[in-house]
Amino acid sequence: MTDMRNSHQSSGHDGKEPSDRSGKKTDAKEQKPYAGWIDLALQVSFTFAITVLAGVLGGRWLDNTFDMSPLFLLIGTFWGVGCGIYWMVLKIKQFAELKEKEAQNHEGSP
C-alpha cells in the first residue's frame, strides 16, 4: 500500500495547481484559451435549435387544433427563429464584454 501512495505522489497528481514541464504554475485559462469560444458556440447552437423546434412543434400543434394548416406553423417558425437570434445576440454581447474585461485586467496586471 505504501508503494501505491509513493507512486501517486511522485507522478505529480497531488491536488496542487497544474504546472507545465518546467515546473511553473499555469492558469487554467492559459491552458485552454478556446474553451470560452466552444462554450459560447454550443450554448448558441443548442438554444437556437431548441427555440426553432419549439416554435415549429407549437405551430404544428396549433394548426392541427384549429385546422389552419400553414398559418401557425409559419408563425411558430418565425417566432422560434426570432427568439433564437435575439438570445444569440445577447449571449455574444455578454461574451464580448467579458473578453474585453479580461483583456483590460490582463493589461493592468504586472
DRENTORKOL-3810 file (N, C-alpha, C; in nm, 4 decimals):
REM DRENTORKOL-3810
@n.u->0.0819; n.v->-0.1188; n.w->0.0000; ca.u->0.0000; ca.v->0.0000; ca.w->0.0000; c.u->0.0865; c.v->0.1254; c.w->0.0000
@n.u->0.1991; n.v->0.1213; n.w->0.0650; ca.u->0.2861; ca.v->0.2378; ca.w->0.0655; c.u->0.3465; c.v->0.2618; c.w->-0.0714
@n.u->0.3643; n.v->0.1544; n.w->-0.1507; ca.u->0.4180; ca.v->0.1723; ca.w->-0.2855; c.u->0.3220; c.v->0.2522; c.w->-0.3721
@n.u->0.1927; n.v->0.2237; n.w->-0.3583; ca.u->0.0945; ca.v->0.2956; ca.w->-0.4375; c.u->0.0900; c.v->0.4433; c.w->-0.3982
@n.u->0.1017; n.v->0.4686; n.w->-0.2694; ca.u->0.0976; ca.v->0.6052; ca.w->-0.2220; c.u->0.2209; c.v->0.6816; c.w->-0.2707
@n.u->0.3347; n.v->0.6201; n.w->-0.2663; ca.u->0.4569; ca.v->0.6854; ca.w->-0.3129; c.u->0.4533; c.v->0.7093; c.w->-0.4628
@n.u->0.4026; n.v->0.6137; n.w->-0.5395; ca.u->0.3980; ca.v->0.6317; ca.w->-0.6841; c.u->0.2969; c.v->0.7399; c.w->-0.7214
@n.u->0.1910; n.v->0.7503; n.w->-0.6420; ca.u->0.0912; ca.v->0.8542; ca.w->-0.6684; c.u->0.1514; c.v->0.9921; c.w->-0.6451
@n.u->0.2303; n.v->1.0069; n.w->-0.5398; ca.u->0.2907; ca.v->1.1356; ca.w->-0.5090; c.u->0.3988; c.v->1.1716; c.w->-0.6098
@n.u->0.4718; n.v->1.0754; n.w->-0.6573; ca.u->0.5801; ca.v->1.1050; ca.w->-0.7495; c.u->0.5298; c.v->1.1363; c.w->-0.8894
@n.u->0.4060; n.v->1.0993; n.w->-0.9201; ca.u->0.3546; ca.v->1.1262; ca.w->-1.0538; c.u->0.3089; c.v->1.2703; c.w->-1.0706
@n.u->0.3075; n.v->1.3480; n.w->-0.9628; ca.u->0.2693; ca.v->1.4876; ca.w->-0.9733; c.u->0.1206; c.v->1.5118; c.w->-0.9565
@n.u->0.0436; n.v->1.4121; n.w->-0.9214; ca.u->-0.1007; ca.v->1.4261; ca.w->-0.9026; c.u->-0.1307; c.v->1.4391; c.w->-0.7546
@n.u->-0.0879; n.v->1.5484; n.w->-0.6968; ca.u->-0.1055; ca.v->1.5673; ca.w->-0.5536; c.u->-0.2127; c.v->1.6691; c.w->-0.5199
@n.u->-0.2931; n.v->1.7089; n.w->-0.6175; ca.u->-0.4019; ca.v->1.8008; ca.w->-0.5925; c.u->-0.3618; c.v->1.9464; c.w->-0.5965
@n.u->-0.2360; n.v->1.9755; n.w->-0.6282; ca.u->-0.1915; ca.v->2.1135; ca.w->-0.6370; c.u->-0.2292; c.v->2.1702; c.w->-0.7721
@n.u->-0.2002; n.v->2.2985; n.w->-0.7912; ca.u->-0.2301; ca.v->2.3630; ca.w->-0.9179; c.u->-0.1502; c.v->2.2980; c.w->-1.0302
@n.u->-0.2048; n.v->2.2959; n.w->-1.1512; ca.u->-0.1334; ca.v->2.2345; ca.w->-1.2621; c.u->-0.0073; c.v->2.3128; c.w->-1.2974
@n.u->0.0917; n.v->2.2418; n.w->-1.3467; ca.u->0.2152; ca.v->2.3067; ca.w->-1.3870; c.u->0.2619; c.v->2.2471; c.w->-1.5178
@n.u->0.3438; n.v->2.3233; n.w->-1.5895; ca.u->0.3974; ca.v->2.2713; ca.w->-1.7138; c.u->0.5237; c.v->2.1904; c.w->-1.6835
@n.u->0.5944; n.v->2.1462; n.w->-1.7840; ca.u->0.7119; ca.v->2.0596; ca.w->-1.7643; c.u->0.8250; c.v->2.1309; c.w->-1.6920
@n.u->0.8310; n.v->2.2620; n.w->-1.7018; ca.u->0.9385; ca.v->2.3358; ca.w->-1.6357; c.u->0.9105; c.v->2.3567; c.w->-1.4875
@n.u->0.7912; n.v->2.3208; n.w->-1.4426; ca.u->0.7567; ca.v->2.3351; ca.w->-1.3027; c.u->0.6836; c.v->2.4633; c.w->-1.2712
@n.u->0.6647; n.v->2.5502; n.w->-1.3709; ca.u->0.5921; ca.v->2.6737; ca.w->-1.3476; c.u->0.4436; c.v->2.6439; c.w->-1.3331
@n.u->0.3787; n.v->2.7187; n.w->-1.2451; ca.u->0.2345; ca.v->2.7036; ca.w->-1.2300; c.u->0.1661; c.v->2.7697; c.w->-1.3481
@n.u->0.0641; n.v->2.7025; n.w->-1.4009; ca.u->-0.0095; ca.v->2.7580; ca.w->-1.5147; c.u->-0.1540; c.v->2.7778; c.w->-1.4748
@n.u->-0.2133; n.v->2.8786; n.w->-1.5330; ca.u->-0.3532; ca.v->2.9101; ca.w->-1.5095; c.u->-0.4378; c.v->2.8265; c.w->-1.6051
@n.u->-0.5580; n.v->2.7871; n.w->-1.5624; ca.u->-0.6456; ca.v->2.7072; ca.w->-1.6480; c.u->-0.6843; c.v->2.7847; c.w->-1.7735
@n.u->-0.6979; n.v->2.9167; n.w->-1.7642; ca.u->-0.7331; ca.v->2.9979; ca.w->-1.8804; c.u->-0.6202; c.v->2.9995; c.w->-1.9827
@n.u->-0.4960; n.v->2.9919; n.w->-1.9348; ca.u->-0.3827; ca.v->2.9893; ca.w->-2.0259; c.u->-0.3722; c.v->2.8550; c.w->-2.0970
@n.u->-0.4180; n.v->2.7489; n.w->-2.0339; ca.u->-0.4091; ca.v->2.6171; ca.w->-2.0929; c.u->-0.5079; c.v->2.6003; c.w->-2.2070
@n.u->-0.6279; n.v->2.6524; n.w->-2.1957; ca.u->-0.7320; ca.v->2.6344; ca.w->-2.2958; c.u->-0.7996; c.v->2.7674; c.w->-2.3255
@n.u->-0.7361; n.v->2.8522; n.w->-2.4045; ca.u->-0.7963; ca.v->2.9831; ca.w->-2.4321; c.u->-0.9196; c.v->2.9737; c.w->-2.5221
@n.u->-0.9383; n.v->2.8650; n.w->-2.5906; ca.u->-1.0505; ca.v->2.8475; ca.w->-2.6826; c.u->-1.1735; c.v->2.7887; c.w->-2.6153
@n.u->-1.1647; n.v->2.7529; n.w->-2.4899; ca.u->-1.2762; ca.v->2.6883; ca.w->-2.4203; c.u->-1.3985; c.v->2.7792; c.w->-2.4114
@n.u->-1.3780; n.v->2.9076; n.w->-2.3913; ca.u->-1.4900; ca.v->3.0010; ca.w->-2.3844; c.u->-1.5637; c.v->3.0112; c.w->-2.5166
@n.u->-1.4884; n.v->3.0075; n.w->-2.6267; ca.u->-1.5499; ca.v->3.0137; ca.w->-2.7594; c.u->-1.6313; c.v->2.8885; c.w->-2.7882
@n.u->-1.5802; n.v->2.7740; n.w->-2.7476; ca.u->-1.6531; ca.v->2.6481; ca.w->-2.7683; c.u->-1.7804; c.v->2.6479; c.w->-2.6855
@n.u->-1.7701; n.v->2.6948; n.w->-2.5619; ca.u->-1.8873; ca.v->2.7028; ca.w->-2.4748; c.u->-1.9939; c.v->2.7939; c.w->-2.5352
@n.u->-1.9521; n.v->2.9093; n.w->-2.5862; ca.u->-2.0456; ca.v->3.0026; ca.w->-2.6486; c.u->-2.1123; c.v->2.9391; c.w->-2.7706
@n.u->-2.0338; n.v->2.8738; n.w->-2.8551; ca.u->-2.0890; ca.v->2.8120; ca.w->-2.9761; c.u->-2.1900; c.v->2.7032; c.w->-2.9413
@n.u->-2.1609; n.v->2.6224; n.w->-2.8406; ca.u->-2.2541; ca.v->2.5167; ca.w->-2.8005; c.u->-2.3822; c.v->2.5747; c.w->-2.7419
@n.u->-2.3692; n.v->2.6762; n.w->-2.6572; ca.u->-2.4875; ca.v->2.7386; ca.w->-2.5992; c.u->-2.5771; c.v->2.7990; c.w->-2.7064
@n.u->-2.5158; n.v->2.8728; n.w->-2.7980; ca.u->-2.5926; ca.v->2.9399; ca.w->-2.9025; c.u->-2.6588; c.v->2.8380; c.w->-2.9940
@n.u->-2.5847; n.v->2.7372; n.w->-3.0365; ca.u->-2.6416; ca.v->2.6407; ca.w->-3.1317; c.u->-2.7540; c.v->2.5589; c.w->-3.0692
@n.u->-2.7353; n.v->2.5124; n.w->-2.9467; ca.u->-2.8414; ca.v->2.4334; ca.w->-2.8829; c.u->-2.9644; c.v->2.5185; c.w->-2.8545
@n.u->-2.9449; n.v->2.6392; n.w->-2.8056; ca.u->-3.0585; ca.v->2.7256; ca.w->-2.7760; c.u->-3.1327; c.v->2.7636; c.w->-2.9029
@n.u->-3.0599; n.v->2.7932; n.w->-3.0089; ca.u->-3.1239; ca.v->2.8264; ca.w->-3.1355; c.u->-3.2056; c.v->2.7083; c.w->-3.1869
@n.u->-3.1486; n.v->2.5901; n.w->-3.1805; ca.u->-3.2201; ca.v->2.4705; ca.w->-3.2270; c.u->-3.3454; c.v->2.4453; c.w->-3.1434
@n.u->-3.3353; n.v->2.4633; n.w->-3.0129; ca.u->-3.4500; ca.v->2.4374; ca.w->-2.9249; c.u->-3.5606; c.v->2.5393; c.w->-2.9489
@n.u->-3.5255; n.v->2.6672; n.w->-2.9658; ca.u->-3.6304; ca.v->2.7674; ca.w->-2.9877; c.u->-3.7003; c.v->2.7466; c.w->-3.1214
@n.u->-3.6245; n.v->2.7130; n.w->-3.2254; ca.u->-3.6873; ca.v->2.6877; ca.w->-3.3557; c.u->-3.7749; c.v->2.5633; c.w->-3.3487
@n.u->-3.7248; n.v->2.4583; n.w->-3.2847; ca.u->-3.8028; ca.v->2.3354; ca.w->-3.2718; c.u->-3.9306; c.v->2.3587; c.w->-3.1915
@n.u->-3.9207; n.v->2.4362; n.w->-3.0843; ca.u->-4.0397; ca.v->2.4670; ca.w->-3.0046; c.u->-4.1408; c.v->2.5461; c.w->-3.0867
@n.u->-4.0937; n.v->2.6412; n.w->-3.1652; ca.u->-4.1846; ca.v->2.7185; ca.w->-3.2498; c.u->-4.2515; c.v->2.6328; c.w->-3.3554
@n.u->-4.1753; n.v->2.5447; n.w->-3.4182; ca.u->-4.2313; ca.v->2.4568; ca.w->-3.5221; c.u->-4.3330; c.v->2.3602; c.w->-3.4622
@n.u->-4.2956; n.v->2.2961; n.w->-3.3523; ca.u->-4.3883; ca.v->2.1999; ca.w->-3.2905; c.u->-4.5127; c.v->2.2686; c.w->-3.2348
@n.u->-4.4933; n.v->2.3854; n.w->-3.1731; ca.u->-4.6094; ca.v->2.4588; ca.w->-3.1230; c.u->-4.6999; c.v->2.5048; c.w->-3.2356
@n.u->-4.6415; n.v->2.5542; n.w->-3.3441; ca.u->-4.7209; ca.v->2.5949; ca.w->-3.4595; c.u->-4.7942; c.v->2.4785; c.w->-3.5238
@n.u->-4.7269; n.v->2.3666; n.w->-3.5310; ca.u->-4.7899; ca.v->2.2467; ca.w->-3.5884; c.u->-4.9080; c.v->2.2004; c.w->-3.5029
@n.u->-4.8887; n.v->2.2046; n.w->-3.3715; ca.u->-4.9966; ca.v->2.1649; ca.w->-3.2813; c.u->-5.1159; c.v->2.2598; c.w->-3.2953
@n.u->-5.0887; n.v->2.3902; n.w->-3.3004; ca.u->-5.1973; ca.v->2.4871; ca.w->-3.3177; c.u->-5.2671; c.v->2.4686; c.w->-3.4521
@n.u->-5.1907; n.v->2.4384; n.w->-3.5575; ca.u->-5.2515; ca.v->2.4125; ca.w->-3.6885; c.u->-5.3451; c.v->2.2927; c.w->-3.6829
@n.u->-5.3028; n.v->2.1879; n.w->-3.6151; ca.u->-5.3881; ca.v->2.0687; ca.w->-3.6031; c.u->-5.5098; c.v->2.0958; c.w->-3.5153
@n.u->-5.4929; n.v->2.1771; n.w->-3.4134; ca.u->-5.6034; ca.v->2.2074; ca.w->-3.3222; c.u->-5.7093; c.v->2.2937; c.w->-3.3904
@n.u->-5.6662; n.v->2.3974; n.w->-3.4612; ca.u->-5.7606; ca.v->2.4911; ca.w->-3.5215; c.u->-5.7823; c.v->2.4684; c.w->-3.6706
@n.u->-5.7211; n.v->2.3675; n.w->-3.7258; ca.u->-5.7354; ca.v->2.3305; ca.w->-3.8670; c.u->-5.7043; c.v->2.4492; c.w->-3.9596
@n.u->-5.5880; n.v->2.5088; n.w->-3.9362; ca.u->-5.5408; ca.v->2.6210; ca.w->-4.0187; c.u->-5.3979; c.v->2.5880; c.w->-4.0619
@n.u->-5.3850; n.v->2.4987; n.w->-4.1560; ca.u->-5.2627; ca.v->2.4273; ca.w->-4.1879; c.u->-5.1320; c.v->2.5071; c.w->-4.1873
@n.u->-5.1024; n.v->2.5971; n.w->-4.2763; ca.u->-4.9666; ca.v->2.6505; ca.w->-4.2701; c.u->-4.9509; c.v->2.7744; c.w->-4.1827
@n.u->-5.0586; n.v->2.8341; n.w->-4.1376; ca.u->-5.0517; ca.v->2.9632; ca.w->-4.0703; c.u->-4.9690; c.v->2.9588; c.w->-3.9418
@n.u->-5.0090; n.v->2.8765; n.w->-3.8464; ca.u->-4.9408; ca.v->2.8732; ca.w->-3.7173; c.u->-4.8029; c.v->2.8096; c.w->-3.7265
@n.u->-4.7839; n.v->2.7205; n.w->-3.8212; ca.u->-4.6516; ca.v->2.6629; ca.w->-3.8431; c.u->-4.5536; c.v->2.7723; c.w->-3.8843
@n.u->-4.5951; n.v->2.8577; n.w->-3.9758; ca.u->-4.5086; ca.v->2.9674; ca.w->-4.0186; c.u->-4.4858; c.v->3.0683; c.w->-3.9064
@n.u->-4.5923; n.v->3.1016; n.w->-3.8345; ca.u->-4.5786; ca.v->3.1953; ca.w->-3.7226; c.u->-4.4851; c.v->3.1382; c.w->-3.6163
@n.u->-4.5043; n.v->3.0130; n.w->-3.5831; ca.u->-4.4184; ca.v->2.9486; ca.w->-3.4838; c.u->-4.2735; c.v->2.9396; c.w->-3.5279
@n.u->-4.2525; n.v->2.9106; n.w->-3.6551; ca.u->-4.1158; ca.v->2.9033; ca.w->-3.7063; c.u->-4.0474; c.v->3.0382; c.w->-3.6979
@n.u->-4.1158; n.v->3.1439; n.w->-3.7437; ca.u->-4.0562; ca.v->3.2771; ca.w->-3.7374; c.u->-4.0370; c.v->3.3237; c.w->-3.5934
@n.u->-4.1297; n.v->3.2874; n.w->-3.5065; ca.u->-4.1149; ca.v->3.3208; ca.w->-3.3650; c.u->-3.9914; c.v->3.2519; c.w->-3.3068
@n.u->-3.9746; n.v->3.1238; n.w->-3.3376; ca.u->-3.8587; ca.v->3.0497; ca.w->-3.2875; c.u->-3.7279; c.v->3.1056; c.w->-3.3397
@n.u->-3.7233; n.v->3.1386; n.w->-3.4686; ca.u->-3.6020; ca.v->3.1964; ca.w->-3.5261; c.u->-3.5739; c.v->3.3330; c.w->-3.4633
@n.u->-3.6774; n.v->3.4148; n.w->-3.4463; ca.u->-3.6599; ca.v->3.5471; ca.w->-3.3861; c.u->-3.6091; c.v->3.5387; c.w->-3.2428
@n.u->-3.6689; n.v->3.4501; n.w->-3.1651; ca.u->-3.6240; ca.v->3.4333; ca.w->-3.0257; c.u->-3.4808; c.v->3.3804; c.w->-3.0201
@n.u->-3.4485; n.v->3.2880; n.w->-3.1085; ca.u->-3.3129; ca.v->3.2327; ca.w->-3.1126; c.u->-3.2095; c.v->3.3384; c.w->-3.1488
@n.u->-3.2404; n.v->3.4212; n.w->-3.2464; ca.u->-3.1476; ca.v->3.5273; ca.w->-3.2865; c.u->-3.1331; c.v->3.6302; c.w->-3.1751
@n.u->-3.2437; n.v->3.6677; n.w->-3.1111; ca.u->-3.2377; ca.v->3.7634; ca.w->-3.0004; c.u->-3.1490; c.v->3.7103; c.w->-2.8882
@n.u->-3.1671; n.v->3.5846; n.w->-2.8507; ca.u->-3.0878; ca.v->3.5260; ca.w->-2.7432; c.u->-2.9413; c.v->3.5160; c.w->-2.7845
@n.u->-2.9166; n.v->3.4823; n.w->-2.9117; ca.u->-2.7806; ca.v->3.4716; ca.w->-2.9610; c.u->-2.7086; c.v->3.6067; c.w->-2.9526
@n.u->-2.7753; n.v->3.7132; n.w->-2.9911; ca.u->-2.7146; ca.v->3.8461; ca.w->-2.9849; c.u->-2.6835; c.v->3.8831; c.w->-2.8400
@n.u->-2.7741; n.v->3.8544; n.w->-2.7486; ca.u->-2.7491; ca.v->3.8836; ca.w->-2.6070; c.u->-2.6273; c.v->3.8079; c.w->-2.5549
@n.u->-2.6181; n.v->3.6792; n.w->-2.5869; ca.u->-2.5057; ca.v->3.5982; ca.w->-2.5388; c.u->-2.3740; c.v->3.6451; c.w->-2.5983
@n.u->-2.3734; n.v->3.6819; n.w->-2.7250; ca.u->-2.2499; ca.v->3.7284; ca.w->-2.7883; c.u->-2.2058; c.v->3.8612; c.w->-2.7281
@n.u->-2.3010; n.v->3.9504; n.w->-2.6993; ca.u->-2.2672; ca.v->4.0773; ca.w->-2.6342; c.u->-2.2074; c.v->4.0527; c.w->-2.4958
@n.u->-2.2689; n.v->3.9623; n.w->-2.4188; ca.u->-2.2166; ca.v->3.9304; ca.w->-2.2859; c.u->-2.0764; c.v->3.8718; c.w->-2.2951
@n.u->-2.0555; n.v->3.7832; n.w->-2.3914; ca.u->-1.9254; ca.v->3.7203; ca.w->-2.4077; c.u->-1.8205; c.v->3.8236; c.w->-2.4489
@n.u->-1.8567; n.v->3.9143; n.w->-2.5390; ca.u->-1.7629; ca.v->4.0179; ca.w->-2.5832; c.u->-1.7257; c.v->4.1105; c.w->-2.4667
@n.u->-1.8240; n.v->4.1466; n.w->-2.3843; ca.u->-1.7954; ca.v->4.2303; ca.w->-2.2679; c.u->-1.7043; c.v->4.1584; c.w->-2.1697
@n.u->-1.7256; n.v->4.0297; n.w->-2.1503; ca.u->-1.6413; ca.v->3.9511; ca.w->-2.0607; c.u->-1.4981; c.v->3.9444; c.w->-2.1130
@n.u->-1.4818; n.v->3.9188; n.w->-2.2422; ca.u->-1.3479; ca.v->3.9121; ca.w->-2.3007; c.u->-1.2771; c.v->4.0477; c.w->-2.2928
@n.u->-1.3523; n.v->4.1556; n.w->-2.3147; ca.u->-1.2939; ca.v->4.2893; ca.w->-2.3057; c.u->-1.2488; c.v->4.3184; c.w->-2.1631
@n.u->-1.3301; n.v->4.2792; n.w->-2.0666; ca.u->-1.2953; ca.v->4.2995; ca.w->-1.9262; c.u->-1.1719; c.v->4.2176; c.w->-1.8884
@n.u->-1.1653; n.v->4.0922; n.w->-1.9383; ca.u->-1.0485; ca.v->4.0085; ca.w->-1.9114; c.u->-0.9234; c.v->4.0688; c.w->-1.9743
@n.u->-0.9354; n.v->4.1245; n.w->-2.0939; ca.u->-0.8210; ca.v->4.1852; ca.w->-2.1608; c.u->-0.7733; c.v->4.3084; c.w->-2.0833
@n.u->-0.8667; n.v->4.3874; n.w->-2.0301; ca.u->-0.8289; ca.v->4.5042; ca.w->-1.9524; c.u->-0.7608; c.v->4.4621; c.w->-1.8228
@n.u->-0.8123; n.v->4.3564; n.w->-1.7584; ca.u->-0.7497; ca.v->4.3077; ca.w->-1.6363; c.u->-0.6129; c.v->4.2495; c.w->-1.6640
@n.u->-0.5969; n.v->4.1850; n.w->-1.7793; ca.u->-0.4685; ca.v->4.1256; ca.w->-1.8146; c.u->-0.3653; c.v->4.2336; c.w->-1.8431
@n.u->-0.4072; n.v->4.3436; n.w->-1.9072; ca.u->-0.3150; ca.v->4.4546; ca.w->-1.9354; c.u->-0.2732; c.v->4.5245; c.w->-1.8067
@n.u->-0.3629; n.v->4.5326; n.w->-1.7105; ca.u->-0.3341; ca.v->4.6022; ca.w->-1.5863; c.u->-0.2537; c.v->4.5204; c.w->-1.4878
@n.u->-0.2417; n.v->4.3913; n.w->-1.5075; ca.u->-0.1682; ca.v->4.3075; ca.w->-1.4124; c.u->-0.0187; c.v->4.3129; c.w->-1.4423
@n.u->0.0648; n.v->4.3012; n.w->-1.3382; ca.u->0.2116; ca.v->4.3098; ca.w->-1.3577; c.u->0.2685; c.v->4.1900; c.w->-1.4268
END
